[in-house]
């Protein structure tokens, strides 16, 4: 009620949603567009649609909408509950409940414009125009965390609540039509999280115990390579999908693909950065994706493994799964433009590649050169000393290359010092 009072004169509409509730519009692309059709109404009641766990046990690193696509049928009675958007100036002073508000019933409508059926938060289920996806369960890890927080408040120490709401009868991928826009926004948010983590580690870790400030070994220069697979193909970016594929130079030129390069820095030889170049500069505005790699960035840092005789493999430092150059084109891709996926636990012929130096493409040296070569013996202390000692803060990519080169336990120790900020990167 206080929020509605503050919204008067500031906003046309205010919606009352919990953090596990997401509005989906089937016929419009924005809330202003949706509400423009309700000149005859002062409140809109959206039905719940209870989403299940989609069989997930561990909390996923992808967005909620991507992870939990399965949902209940209308037979689940809880879907009759609604959530409301109201015009704050038109709302009365009586508080009913979190679902229903003090608006006359002749001005309270459903998403298709018809009037509500009585003055009650229980309404006929309507998923035709707009609804609220309610992620009560999410993964089992989410649910256990919820029990620990709310035990004996509104959740008991049993599986009864889970079994009632974990409904996965139907799957709906239509809401993913917004996911491309969402990913671009999240990419920028994640970059801010990285920068904030670096800044926090530099500003709050004042004392270096048991060691001295280090001197850099060099300038951390990078060598740029072209990746050559066992099929004599290289990496390219599909511009309309921003997805990394592999193909030949001839097909890439015919299809107007953007070359993707690999940068390896002298002071992080066990990490490789995949990047693209546009207009003579390393690209930063595109979100680039690798199949089965859920990270959101304009450059992708991978751990690098050498197999001798110029043969390498690269693996995602978050999942530990290796890149594989898949030889068979899919139905959705032109002949000869093939998938690269981070999905293999073992390394065979399809996972190996060679690195061919490229002379006319440049990738910048480190802003904060290292005094050590990150590897299995590196400790969190070494990384913190580097961060504190550096004349300027390292870039996000420099920091991620170091994290990709050290054991998971070390990454977790660093992440523990900046709670939440590095969760998607470790």
C-alpha positions, 0 to 999 in steps of 0.5 A, spaced: 500 500 500 505 504 501 508 503 494 502 504 491 501 511 495 508 513 492 507 511 485 501 516 485 503 521 480 509 517 478 507 511 474 501 509 470 501 502 473 504 498 478 504 491 479 505 487 485 509 481 484 514 476 488 521 475 486 519 468 483 514 471 478 515 473 471 510 476 467 509 473 460 506 477 454 503 473 448 501 478 443 505 484 445 513 486 446 512 491 452 508 492 458 506 499 455 504 496 449 500 491 453 497 496 458 495 501 452 489 497 450 486 498 457 483 505 457 476 502 460 480 499 466 484 501 472 486 494 474 488 487 470 488 480 473 493 475 470 493 468 472 498 464 475 501 459 471 505 454 476 512 452 473 515 445 475 523 444 476 524 441 469 527 435 473 533 439 475 536 438 482 542 443 482 541 450 481 543 452 474 547 458 471 542 460 466 536 464 467 530 462 470 526 462 464 531 458 460 532 453 465 524 451 467 520 451 461 515 445 464 509 447 467 503 445 470 496 444 467 490 448 468 487 442 472 492 444 478 487 449 482 492 453 484 493 456 477 486 460 479 490 465 483 491 472 480 496 477 480 494 484 479 497 491 476 493 497 478 493 504 476 495 507 483 491 513 483 485 509 482 486 504 488 482 505 494 485 505 501 482 498 503 488 492 503 485 485 501 491 481 500 497 480 495 493 478 489 487 482 489 486 490 490 481 495 492 479 497 485 471 497 483 469 490 480 467 494 474 474 497 472 477 490 474 479 486 468 482 480 465 488 480 460 483 480 454 479 486 456 473 482 459 471 484 466 473 479 472 468 474 475 466 477 482 470 480 487 475 475 489 483 473 487 480 466 485 479 467 477 478 463 471 485 461 468 486 465 462 493 463 459 491 466 452 494 473 452 498 474 458 500 470 465 504 470 471 509 464 470 510 462 478 517 459 479 515 456 486 520 450 486 525 451 481 531 446 482 531 442 488 537 446 491 533 452 490 527 449 494 532 446 500 535 453 500 527 456 501 526 450 506 532 453 510 530 460 510 522 459 511 522 453 515 515 453 519 514 459 517 510 457 511 514 451 509 515 445 513 521 440 513 518 435 508 517 434 501 509 435 501 510 442 498 515 440 493 510 434 490 504 439 490 507 444 486 513 440 482 508 440 476 512 438 469 506 436 465 507 441 459 513 444 456 513 451 453 518 454 449 515 460 447 517 465 452 524 464 450 523 469 444 525 474 449 531 471 451 536 474 446 534 481 448 535 478 456 542 475 454 545 482 452 542 486 458 545 480 462 552 480 459 553 488 461 550 486 468 555 480 469 561 485 466 559 490 472 559 484 477 566 482 474 569 489 475 566 490 482 569 484 484 576 486 482 575 493 485 572 490 491 578 485 492 583 491 490 580 496 495 579 491 501 585 486 501 589 491 505 594 487 508 599 482 504 601 477 510 607 472 509 609 475 502 612 481 499 609 485 493 611 482 486 614 485 480 611 483 473 615 478 469 613 482 463 608 486 459 603 480 458 603 481 451 599 476 447 600 472 440 594 471 436 592 465 432 587 462 427 584 455 430 585 450 425 581 443 426 582 436 424 577 438 418 582 444 416 576 448 418 577 455 422 572 459 427 567 464 425 561 468 428 554 467 425 552 474 425 545 473 425 546 468 431 552 471 434 554 464 435 561 461 434 561 455 428 567 452 424 568 452 416 573 453 411 575 460 409 571 459 402 565 458 405 566 463 410 567 469 405 561 466 401 556 467 407 559 473 410 562 470 416 566 474 421 573 471 423 574 468 430 581 468 433 585 465 439 589 470 443 594 467 448 598 471 453 605 470 455 603 470 462 597 466 462 599 460 457 594 456 460 588 460 458 586 462 451 581 468 449 576 467 443 575 474 440 572 477 433 574 483 430 570 488 427 572 495 423 580 493 425 578 493 433 577 487 437 569 486 438 566 488 444 558 490 442 556 483 440 554 477 445 558 471 442 556 464 444 558 457 444 554 451 443 553 448 450 557 454 453 552 458 457 556 464 459 554 471 456 560 475 454 563 478 448 570 474 449 570 467 451 576 465 456 577 457 456 583 453 459 588 451 454 591 444 454 597 442 450 598 435 447 605 436 444 606 436 437 602 443 436 596 440 438 591 443 443 584 442 446 580 448 450 575 447 455 570 451 459 573 453 466 566 453 469 564 446 466 570 443 465 567 440 458 572 441 452 570 444 445 569 439 440 568 441 432 562 437 430 563 435 422 556 434 421 552 440 419 545 441 422 538 442 418 538 449 420 545 451 418 548 451 411 552 446 408 559 446 410 557 451 416 558 446 422 557 446 430 562 447 435 560 445 442 563 445 449 560 438 451 566 433 451 569 430 457 574 426 453 579 429 448 580 425 441 581 427 434 575 432 434 577 436 440 584 437 438 586 443 434 592 447 432 594 454 433 597 458 427 600 465 428 596 471 425 601 477 424 596 482 422 591 481 428 592 484 434 590 483 441 592 488 447 597 486 452 595 486 459 594 492 463 596 489 470 602 484 468 603 478 472 609 476 477 607 469 476 605 464 471 598 461 474 597 454 474 596 448 479 601 451 484 598 458 484 594 460 491 589 465 492 594 469 496 598 469 489 592 472 486 590 477 491 597 480 492 597 481 484 591 485 485 593 489 490 600 490 487 598 492 480 599 499 478 592 499 475 586 494 475 586 488 470 581 488 465 575 483 466 578 478 461 585 478 464 582 476 471 578 471 468 584 468 464 588 467 471 582 464 474 581 459 468 588 457 469 588 455 477 584 450 481 577 450 482 578 451 490 583 457 489 577 460 484 572 458 490 576 462 495 577 468 491 569 468 490 568 467 497 571 474 498 566 477 494 559 474 495 555 473 489 559 477 484 563 471 481 558 466 481 556 465 474 564 465 472 566 459 477 
